Amino acid sequence: MFYGISKGIAIPALALGLSACSTYIIDGEPVDLGIRYAPPSVAASTAPVNLGPNYLAAFRAARANLRAAGFTIVSANQNSGIIKVESNDPALIDCGTISVGPRDAPRRFSGNAATSMIEVPAGPGQSSFIRRSVAAYTVADISVAAQPSRGGGVLATVSETQTVSLTLTQTTDGSEAFSETISFSNGESGRFSRALICQSSGKTAAAIAGG
């Protein structure tokens, strides 16, 4: 799902994540303010994580690894095998790559970079900058359980829901020009109304095993 609002200020598609290529005359010189967007190329794996043969050791290691990776442990029930975590780390999502400027020497940054600045045309012969901010919130339930049918190994399965907000702010006066929020679950992707696509990066599962 998504919800958003645009404040009526003309924001070029390039500031929102939509591919656009344009050359403008800024201060009498041609300046390429084009942007090229590459969405996430590979979906994150949803396969269970193998934690070895011993349940108690696996559960404790998973909890410790998640804490070490910066997750907040909301609860950890050794009897049920459920570990609930949350995090505001934008690296837990993947929103592709944005390239700004000339094709032969672009400036590249992650589509889920917490903060980035994009130059946009602001009238005849002028340009200004838009501050592009991405906030992410991940909640996940990790189920740790022995799997006798798989040789007695202990597997961890991740069920996560992620919420991503994209905000554009005018640097000239600090006014908010655009804001939208989407949410999606693991195995799915979310799409902003202005083309930016986000999905899980798979780093929650990697953190369980200490990766």
Helices and strands as residue ranges (DSSP letters): E 2-6, G 13-15, E 23-26, E 29-32, E 35-38, E 49-50, H 55-68, E 72-77, E 82-87, G 90-92, E 93-94, E 97-100, E 107-110, E 115-121, E 127-147, G 148-150, E 153-170, E 176-185, E 189-191, E 197-200, H 203-208
